[in-house]
Structure formats: structure tokens, C-alpha cells
């Protein structure tokens, strides 16, 4: 087992996955959202760098090949669980279904494909990562990053309007003086929510399509011997 720079970057990305959750335990919002966004984006960037450097420096290894998909899945699954849970904090009717449903589809697929690879063992090499699967991972990570941004704007809005007279808030949205930038924050929250949720549904669709593709490719190896 060799600890090269690409392998170290992959390991750091793996550790960043639970690190995102710890930030919400030690910091209040929106600071936790800011730190989580920075950590998640930084970790996502290493997903490109570790593979690129491994190929450039000819340092591809079995350790890296094993850790890379685990780190990707850990980042996505843990972040989605966190975002889905946080989506219900300020809602009286529970978690946001527009986030919960695609998150469920994505997590189901990741667990299913991981189990499929484990069952296939040595023949799991037949389930090679496709370009569509790479686009799936990219769309997942971008969607998650945008949704962390939504949390930032949501809590900035709460901080600036807490205790404010409803009539003052109505006047601001009617076009009155807005020294705190409340209208801009509200618009930014809405735009990032729509962008993040829309991309998350795209990611969920790609997730299901690639999952079915992997399942179809594995069928010859799932037949019982007669």
C-alpha cells in the first residue's frame, strides 16, 4: 500500500464526508452552511485532481481505485441525508418532498449498485464506470453544493427579519426601502432552491438510468447454473 499524493487527496475527500455533518454540530447556521459548502466544494474538486494526478504521475494504485468510488458515494449519500433532514427544520409538514424523493432514489441506487458489485466479486470489472455515470456524479455534487447555498440564504433571511414588524416586511416586498437587502436574499434563496432541486432531479434520473444499465450488464452473471 503506497501513500501517494493522489491517494492522500482521495482519503481527505473520504474524511470530508462525515466532516460536513460535524460542522452542523459545532457551528450555528448559517456559519455551518458556509463551512459545509466550502468543505464540500473543496472535496469535490479533489475528485478531479486525484485521478488526473494519478494518471499524470503514473501513480494509479489499487488503493486509489478502491477508495475513489467509496469517497464519492460517502460524500453524496451523507450530504443528501443531511440536506434532506435540514429541509424539514422550518417546515410544519416535515421534510421537503422535492428534496427527499430524489435523495431517496439516489441513495437506493448507490446501495443497489454497491451490493451488485460486491456480489459479482472478480467479475465486477464488467460494470465499468460510463461517461453517463460520471455526469451523474457531477450533477449530484453540483446540486448538493447549490442546496448548501440555499441554506445560507435561508438563514441570512431569518437573521435579518427576526423580530421585524410584518407591516415593515410587507412594505419592503412592495418596493419600499430595503437597507438590509432582504429582497435580494429572498430572491437568491428561491433561485438556488429551484436550481439545486432541479439539478437534483436530473441527477436522480441519471442515477436510475445508470443503475438500470449496470443491472442489465450484470444479468448474464446472475443466472443460476442448470
Buried (B, 14 or more C-beta within 10 A) or exposed (E): EEEBEBBEBBBBBBEBBEBBBEBBEEBEBBBBBBBBBEBBBEBBEBBEBBBEBBEEEEBBBEBBEEBBBBBBBBBBBBBBEBBBBBBBEEEEEEBBEBBBBBBBBBBBBBEBBEEBBEEBEEEBEEBEBBEEBEBBBBBBBBBBBBBBBBBBBBBBBEEBBEEEEEEEBEEBEEEEEBEBBBEEBBEBBEBBBEBBBBBBBBBBBBBBBBBEBBBEBBEEBEEEEE
